[in-house]
Amino acid sequence: MNTSPHATSQVLARHDDLFTQQHLVVAGQLADNYPLSLLEQVASLQVCCSHFGHHQYFSKQQNSKLTSQFSAAPKLASDSNALLLFMPKAKQEAAYLFACILPQLQTGAEIFVVGENRGGVKSCEKLLAEFGIKVNKIDSARRCGLYFGVLDKATPQFDASQWQNSFEVALPNASLKVKSLPGVFNHGKLDDGSQLLLEHLPTLHGSVLDFGCGAGIIGASQALLHNVDISLLDVSAYAIASSKATLKENQLTGTVIASDGLSEVKQSFDFIVSNPPFHAGIDTQYETTETFLAQAKQHLNANGELWLVANSFLQYEALIKQHFSRFESVLDNKKFKILRCCI
């Protein structure tokens, strides 16, 4: 968890008394540990984390006012009477969070939304209008906006199944049924990189880890095609819920792991396959994948292999050379490259 104040937190810091004695819910795309600064003024603080690493961070804080949960559909205390939403990059994820959280708030609850202008924070006006909530911008600074509104009537009860997108991925002599929630990478469709990796993977055997699994497409497809023991790993609560649903939909068995990097992985595998993440919100971020590449060897069995697909502009080869005795570029079409790394 970043402890340096993000621009959104700097805007909020200009309004020190916004949440005095409120039973506050914090959700959305957290960028730093700003919520901890509110503990002195709030009556209680519920942090709803979709990022497993963030949940770990807040769970370790020892304060009777603070609770944290890692869930794609958080359950709130009945006295919740204020919401602070950090606007996600994806508008559909924001709409999903509003649909989930608003019905659990008390009537008259105060709604605050903060986000970067380039991240589309203004769209909260239209999203909340669909729930009958009028919001106004109450501050603008650091290329961010802070919006405020009041929940003055009940909103429809949340049904997660209505937000679950279903689609199929064609495989050799098979078809994988995929379930995907808003907030999952490339929600609702197969991205080009994963498609390319699926086309070039060898016949896998033994145990397989799908790192950064998203809706579980790569790992589940291997379980459908081959006799392998699959584990699906992601940092996102939306991905964890989606992967479980994808496995269930295809009557597949597998282990689904919530983990920030490989920190929660206790075993080794014959293969690790990945379309690793390189975005944090609207920014490019390499740290997660760089740490993954540095640690992956420790989680491979003898003669194990790491297969990954990456955008061609991402220069991972130098890092891979530091940790793997052999690697090869299986494909580079100038847009994506597929790398095979061997112990």
C-alpha positions in Angstrom: 0.0 0.0 0.0 1.4 3.4 -1.0 1.9 5.8 1.9 2.7 8.8 -0.3 -0.4 11.0 -0.7 -2.1 10.6 -4.0 -3.6 13.6 -5.7 -7.1 12.5 -4.7 -6.1 12.3 -1.1 -4.6 15.8 -1.3 -7.9 17.1 -2.4 -9.7 15.3 0.4 -7.2 16.6 2.9 -8.6 20.1 2.2 -11.8 19.0 3.9 -10.8 17.7 7.3 -14.2 17.7 8.8 -16.3 16.0 6.1 -16.7 12.7 7.9 -17.0 13.8 11.6 -18.8 11.0 13.6 -19.9 9.3 10.4 -20.2 5.5 10.0 -18.1 5.8 6.8 -17.7 3.2 4.0 -14.7 3.6 1.8 -14.6 1.8 -1.5 -13.3 2.0 -5.1 -9.8 2.4 -6.5 -7.7 3.2 -3.4 -4.3 4.7 -4.3 -2.8 5.2 -0.8 -3.5 4.8 2.9 -5.6 8.0 3.2 -8.5 6.3 5.0 -6.3 5.8 8.1 -6.1 9.6 8.5 -9.9 9.6 9.1 -9.9 7.3 12.1 -9.8 10.2 14.6 -12.9 11.9 13.3 -15.2 9.0 12.1 -17.5 7.0 14.4 -16.5 3.9 12.4 -14.6 3.1 9.2 -15.4 0.2 6.8 -12.8 -0.2 4.0 -14.1 -2.4 1.1 -11.1 -3.7 -0.7 -11.1 -5.3 -4.2 -7.3 -5.5 -4.0 -6.0 -8.3 -1.8 -2.8 -6.4 -0.8 -4.8 -3.4 0.3 -7.0 -5.7 2.4 -3.9 -7.2 4.0 -2.6 -3.7 4.8 -5.8 -2.4 6.4 -6.4 -5.7 8.3 -3.1 -5.3 10.1 -4.0 -1.9 11.5 -5.1 -2.2 15.1 -8.0 0.2 15.7 -11.4 -0.7 17.0 -13.1 1.7 14.6 -11.6 0.0 11.5 -12.8 -3.0 9.6 -11.6 -4.3 6.2 -13.1 -6.8 3.9 -11.9 -8.3 0.6 -15.0 -9.1 -1.5 -16.6 -8.5 -4.8 -19.8 -7.8 -3.0 -19.1 -6.3 0.4 -21.6 -6.6 3.2 -22.0 -3.4 5.3 -23.0 -2.6 8.9 -26.6 -1.5 9.3 -25.5 1.9 10.7 -23.5 2.9 7.5 -24.5 6.5 6.7 -21.7 7.8 4.5 -19.8 6.6 1.4 -16.5 7.8 0.1 -15.9 6.2 -3.3 -12.5 6.6 -5.1 -13.6 6.5 -8.7 -12.4 3.4 -10.6 -11.0 3.7 -14.1 -13.9 1.5 -15.5 -17.3 3.2 -15.4 -19.0 -0.2 -15.2 -17.1 -1.1 -12.1 -18.2 2.2 -10.5 -21.8 1.5 -11.5 -21.5 -2.0 -10.0 -20.1 -0.6 -6.7 -22.9 1.9 -6.5 -25.5 -0.8 -7.1 -24.0 -3.0 -4.4 -23.3 -0.4 -1.7 -26.2 2.2 -2.0 -29.0 -0.2 -1.0 -27.0 -1.0 2.2 -26.7 2.7 3.3 -29.2 4.5 5.5 -31.6 6.9 3.9 -30.0 10.3 4.1 -26.5 9.0 3.8 -23.9 11.4 2.4 -22.2 10.3 -0.8 -18.7 11.5 -1.7 -16.9 10.6 -5.0 -13.3 11.7 -5.7 -11.2 10.9 -8.7 -8.9 12.2 -11.4 -10.4 14.2 -14.3 -8.5 12.0 -16.8 -10.0 9.0 -15.1 -13.5 10.1 -15.8 -14.6 11.1 -12.3 -17.3 13.4 -13.9 -19.2 10.3 -15.0 -20.3 9.8 -11.4 -22.9 12.5 -12.0 -24.7 10.3 -14.6 -24.1 7.1 -12.8 -25.6 8.4 -9.5 -28.5 10.1 -11.4 -29.7 6.6 -12.3 -30.3 6.0 -8.6 -32.0 9.4 -8.2 -29.0 11.1 -6.6 -28.0 14.5 -7.7 -24.3 15.3 -7.1 -22.4 18.6 -7.2 -18.7 19.2 -7.5 -17.6 20.7 -4.2 -13.9 21.0 -5.0 -11.4 20.8 -7.9 -7.7 20.7 -7.5 -4.7 18.6 -8.5 -6.5 17.7 -11.7 -9.1 15.9 -9.6 -12.7 16.5 -8.7 -14.7 15.9 -5.4 -18.4 15.4 -5.7 -21.2 15.3 -3.1 -24.7 14.1 -3.0 -27.3 12.7 -0.6 -29.1 9.3 -0.8 -32.7 10.5 -0.1 -34.6 7.4 -1.1 -34.1 3.6 -1.1 -32.4 2.0 -4.1 -33.1 -1.4 -5.6 -31.7 -4.5 -3.9 -28.4 -5.7 -5.4 -28.3 -8.9 -7.5 -24.8 -9.8 -8.4 -25.9 -12.2 -11.1 -27.4 -9.4 -13.1 -23.9 -7.9 -13.4 -22.2 -11.2 -14.5 -21.2 -11.2 -18.2 -21.3 -14.6 -19.9 -19.4 -15.5 -23.1 -17.7 -18.4 -24.7 -14.1 -19.0 -25.8 -13.6 -21.4 -28.7 -10.9 -24.0 -28.0 -9.7 -27.0 -30.1 -12.6 -29.4 -29.9 -14.1 -27.6 -27.0 -15.7 -24.4 -25.8 -15.1 -22.6 -22.5 -18.0 -20.8 -20.9 -16.6 -17.7 -19.1 -18.2 -15.7 -16.3 -16.9 -12.1 -15.8 -17.7 -9.3 -13.4 -17.0 -5.6 -13.9 -13.6 -4.8 -12.6 -12.0 -7.8 -14.2 -9.3 -7.2 -16.9 -10.9 -7.1 -20.3 -14.3 -7.7 -18.8 -16.7 -9.5 -21.0 -14.4 -10.7 -23.7 -11.1 -12.5 -24.5 -8.2 -10.1 -24.9 -5.8 -10.5 -27.9 -2.8 -11.3 -25.7 -4.5 -14.2 -23.9 -5.9 -15.5 -27.3 -2.4 -15.5 -28.7 -1.0 -17.3 -25.6 -3.7 -20.0 -25.8 -2.8 -20.6 -29.5 0.9 -21.2 -28.7 0.9 -23.1 -25.4 2.2 -26.6 -25.6 0.3 -29.6 -24.2 0.6 -29.0 -20.5 0.8 -31.7 -17.9 1.0 -31.9 -14.1 0.3 -28.8 -12.1 -0.4 -25.4 -13.6 -0.6 -22.0 -12.1 -2.4 -19.2 -14.0 -1.0 -16.0 -12.5 -3.1 -12.9 -12.9 -6.0 -15.1 -14.0 -8.7 -12.5 -14.5 -11.9 -14.5 -15.2 -9.9 -17.7 -15.3 -9.7 -18.2 -19.0 -6.2 -19.4 -19.5 -6.1 -21.8 -16.5 -9.6 -23.1 -17.0 -9.0 -23.8 -20.7 -6.0 -25.9 -19.8 -8.1 -27.9 -17.4 -10.8 -28.4 -20.0 -8.2 -29.5 -22.7 -5.7 -31.5 -20.7 -5.4 -33.6 -17.6 -3.8 -31.0 -15.4 -4.2 -29.7 -11.8 -4.9 -26.0 -12.0 -4.6 -23.1 -9.6 -5.9 -19.7 -10.5 -4.4 -16.6 -8.8 -5.3 -12.9 -8.8 -5.1 -9.9 -6.6 -8.6 -8.7 -7.5 -11.7 -9.7 -5.7 -13.7 -9.4 -8.9 -11.3 -11.8 -10.6 -11.5 -14.3 -7.7 -15.3 -14.3 -7.8 -15.3 -14.6 -11.7 -12.7 -17.4 -11.8 -14.8 -19.4 -9.3 -17.9 -18.9 -11.4 -16.0 -19.9 -14.6 -14.8 -23.1 -13.0 -18.3 -23.9 -11.7 -20.0 -23.1 -15.0 -17.7 -25.6 -16.8 -17.8 -28.2 -14.0 -14.1 -28.0 -13.4 -12.2 -28.3 -10.2 -9.3 -26.1 -9.3 -7.7 -24.0 -6.6 -8.5 -20.2 -6.6 -5.9 -18.1 -4.7 -6.3 -14.5 -3.6 -2.7 -13.1 -3.5 -0.7 -10.0 -4.0 2.0 -11.4 -6.2 3.1 -14.9 -5.2 3.0 -14.1 -1.5 0.2 -16.6 -0.7 1.5 -19.4 -2.9 2.9 -22.3 -0.9 3.6 -24.9 -3.6 5.5 -25.4 -6.8 4.2 -26.1 -10.3 5.2 -27.8 -13.5 4.0 -24.8 -15.5 3.2 -21.2 -14.7 1.2 -19.4 -17.4 0.4 -15.7 -17.4 -0.8 -12.6 -19.2 0.6 -10.5 -16.4 -0.8 -7.1 -15.4 1.0 -3.8 -16.1 -1.7 -1.3 -15.2 -2.6 0.3 -11.9 -5.7 2.3 -12.6 -4.9 4.7 -15.5 -1.2 4.5 -15.0 1.4 2.0 -16.3 2.9 0.0 -13.5 5.6 -2.7 -13.8 6.4 -3.5 -10.2 4.0 -6.4 -9.9 5.2 -8.3 -12.9 8.8 -7.5 -12.2 8.4 -9.0 -8.7 6.5 -12.0 -10.2 9.3 -12.7 -12.7 11.9 -12.5 -9.9 10.0 -15.0 -7.7 8.5 -17.3 -10.3 11.5 -19.7 -10.4 11.1 -20.5 -6.7 7.6 -21.9 -7.5 8.6 -24.1 -10.4 9.4 -27.8 -10.2 12.5 -29.3 -11.7 12.2 -28.8 -15.5 9.4 -26.4 -14.9 8.5 -23.7 -17.5 7.0 -20.2 -17.3 5.0 -19.1 -20.4 3.9 -15.5 -20.6 2.5 -13.1 -23.1 3.3 -9.4 -22.9 3.0 -6.3 -25.0 6.0 -6.0 -27.2 7.1 -2.6 -25.7 7.5 -4.2 -22.3 11.2 -5.1 -21.8 11.1 -8.1 -19.5 14.0 -10.0 -21.1 16.8 -8.5 -19.0 15.0 -9.3 -15.8 14.2 -12.9 -17.0 17.9 -13.5 -17.8 18.7 -12.7 -14.1 16.5 -15.6 -12.9 16.2 -18.2 -15.6 19.0 -20.2 -17.2 17.2 -20.3 -20.6 14.5 -18.4 -22.3 13.2 -17.9 -25.8 10.9 -15.6 -27.7 8.4 -18.0 -29.1 6.6 -15.2 -31.0 6.9 -11.4 -31.5 4.3 -9.9 -33.9 5.3 -6.3 -32.9 2.2 -6.0 -30.8 2.6 -9.0 -28.5 5.4 -11.4 -27.6 5.3 -14.8 -26.1 8.2 -15.8 -23.9 9.1 -19.3 -22.7 11.4 -19.4 -19.6 13.1 -22.5 -18.3 15.0 -23.3 -15.1 
